[in-house]
Structure formats: C-alpha cells, structure tokens
Amino acid sequence: MIAIWALLAYITSIIVWNAVLKRNIGEAMIVGLLVSVAFAGAHAPAVLVESVSEAMQEQVTYAAIAFVVASHLMGRTPLLTRLIDILNSMLGRVRGGPVYTSILGGGAFASIAHIGAAVTAAVGSITVPWMKRSGVSPAMSATVVAGCAGMGITFPFSGTMFILVGSAGVSQLMSAEEIVIPLLVAGLWCLLYRLVAAFIIVRRHGIQAMDPADLRPARQTFRAGWTSLLLLVAIAVPVLLTLGPTGRALAGWAGVDVADSVSLVVWIPVLLVGLVAYLGRDVLPKRPAQWWSLLGSSAPRIGVVGVTIVGAFSASEALAALGLPAQLSSLLGRIDAPLWLLALAVGVLVVAVAIPLTGSATMAAIGPVAVATLVGAGVPAPVAASAVLVFASTEGASPPSAAPIYVASGIAGVDPAKTFKPLIGYFCLPILAIGVLITLGVLPV
C-alpha cells in the first residue's frame, strides 16, 4: 500500500507547506512532488525525471499559461471592458447575475465539450472579469468557474463516460445506452445544486446587482463595443469544428476524427490571443522591444501557475508509477458495510483518486471496481455508474491538483490556494453527497 501512503503524504505536505508555513502554492506543489517521489526509494530519480517529462507535455500546462497571457493582454485593451458593459446592460440589474450566468454557461458548454479545463477556460475568460467588475472577489470568481469544470463528466456523452462503460467490468453489467438517461438526470441534479450554491454565495458574500449609475442602455453599449463580441469566436470556432453537426460533417469530409486533431484546450487560447492582438492593435505595442516588455510583465503570474500545474501533473504521474490505481482498487474490493456507508466509502476513494488524476484516468483506474462494488450491494448498474461518474466529476474542484483550479486562478489573477477551502465547501463535498444520494435512490435517476 505504499502508493496510498504516498498519496496521503503528498496531500499532507502541500497543506502543511502552504496553509501552516504560509509559503506559496508553487513551492508547496514542488515539495509535494518530492515527497511523493521519495516513496519510490532507489528509483526516485528516474521516477522524478519521467514524471516531470510527462507533465511538461500536457496540453493543459500550455493552456493554463496561455490564458494568463491572454487575460494579461486583454487587460491592456478596452475589449473586455466593452464586452462586460454589454453583459451588464443585459443582466447587471439581477443580483449576482454574473455568478448565475457563469454556472449556466458552464453547464451549457460542459454538455458539449466535456473537458474540464476547456470549460473553465472558455467560460472563465468571459465571466471571471465580469464577476470581478460586479464586486465578486477574485478568489470567489475563480472558485465559481472551477467549480463548474466537472459538469462535463456528468453529462452524456463524455469520453470519461465511454471509458467507464466500455471497460470489461462494466460492459458486462450494462450497455452504453442504458446510462444515457440516468447520467443526464444526474448531471441536471448537479447543475441544480450549483445554482443553489450560487444563490448561497450571492447572499453570503453580499453580492449585489450593479449600481444603476454604472449601467448603460444595451443599445449604447452594443454600438460602442460590438467588436468585443468577436472574442466569442475564439470559443465558437474550435467547438464548431469538433462537435455537433458541423464537427461530424467535417470529420466525414476529411476522413479523420477532427476532435482528435483540433484540441479545444490548445486552440481556444491561441485564437483568443490572436483576436485580442488584432482587435486591440491600436493600443497594444508596435515594436518587438515593447512586446517583450509587455509579455515580461506577466512573468510573475505565469511562474506561479506554470510551476504549480507542472508539479501537480508530475505528482500524478509519480503516484501512478507507484501503483496507486491498483492499490486503491484492491482496497475497494475489501469493503463490506451497509449501503450508505459503502456508497460513502466508494465516493471518498473515487474523489481521493481524482485529486491527483483526471476524471478519465480515475475511471480507467478504479471506475469498474467502484461500479462492481455498488452493483454487488444491490444498486442497479446504470445508477451505480452514474453515481461513480458524479464522484469523479469532483476532479475539477479537488485541491490541490485539479487543472481547472489553476486555469481559473490564472484568469482571475489570484493565488490558487485561496480557492481551496471554498471549492471543498461549496462544490467538492456537496457533489460527493449528491453521488451518495443517487446511489441510495434518494435522488432518483
């Protein structure tokens, strides 16, 4: 059980270094990586090199840094201000309007894209600055957006869903078609809860509607800033190329799976930076030296985000190399308890695995065993699979390793550690509870 001890030591060391010793999260992630790698003994140097090498090739590592640059550039142009003025003119009179819009937008995009980091990036690039403008703190703005990331797992037809239902253990218990409706209903329960959480956040943090003095007529704001709406093209184009009828038509014409060739995580920030540079060309630098200075001023934020996310992914690789998936699967198979306690234990273990791993990796590692454990206790297979996917959906809101946290924090310009506590309280633990209630039949699917 060395990998399980390594996981516990990894989480503990990060909490101590960041929360107790008050050091920054970048340092904490490096310490956590070194602690987890140490459990490899004589093989530690090789595991460390391999883990860091794999982490440096992760697309999300690039995306997190790219969005820091994109938000930094947008802050030097009037584009985002004009876009927020348009949004405020339409919804600014509603108390907490940007928060509710972020939740609903996250749900809508997640039902299409299913990729947590892409959901966070696409929705957060618009709603995080809007929330901040409306008086929401940077930490809470990042929390709300990161808390929506996991919804992609709880809606059909995510890659994570197919990894689970296509596994040998689960495919023997049910067909892929049997989970579609239960998972859709489970996803709607999770979305409903997030709207409740938004209501609580708005009231608890005293978030108000925009001051009428700051609101301008929609016709006026649209006339002044309609070009800023072109920023949405950075989201629309990759989505249309890869998903829906246009994505299928293009894949049929090209003879390849376009979704595998066009990465949403990569191309959304690429197009966003390009559009910002073009639309803001009147106020952005003209000379290479000026561009160098402008990009250099974003280095502190890039450094923290980059080091943190590389540390998180490296630790994930190291724990996998130590055999974490197999050891947790073995632990799950030993559980013999009443259904409510069994559901809670399975949920906690899935959530624990989803801390260092992605939802897809979590399902590949212990998903089949988790489903089989619940089915053995009398839970219908589609219900059990839906609940396990709900448990895994916490990967977007599980500190300290979830990639969406660092994407959202990079956009908000806030220390990721400031989102950890509210993410656990508002999203991680409640979503765990929803999965347990689905398993018990209290929330029907």
ABEGO torsion letter per residue (X at the ends): XAAAAAAAAAAAAAAAAAAAAGBBAAAAAAAAAAAAAAAAEAAAAAAAAAAAAAAAABAAAAAAAAAAAAAAAAAABAAAAAAAAAAAAAAAABBGAAAAAAAAAAAAAAAAAGBAAAAAAAAAAAAAAAAAAAGBBAAAAAAAAAAAAAAAAABOBBAAAAAAAABAAAAAABBAAAAAAAAAAAAAAAAAAAAAAAAAAAAAAGBBBBBAAABBBAAAAAAAAAAAAAAAAAAAAAAAAABEAAAAAAAAAAGBBAAAABBAAAAAAAAAAAAAAAAAAAABBABAAAAAAAAAAAAAAAAAAAAAAAAAAAAAAAAAAAGAAAAAAAAAAABBBBAAAAAAAAAAAAAAAAAABBAAAAAAAAAAAAAAAAAAAGBBAAAAAAAAAAAAAAAAABOAABAAAAAAAAAAGBBAAAAAAAAAAAAAAAAAAAAAAAAAGABBX
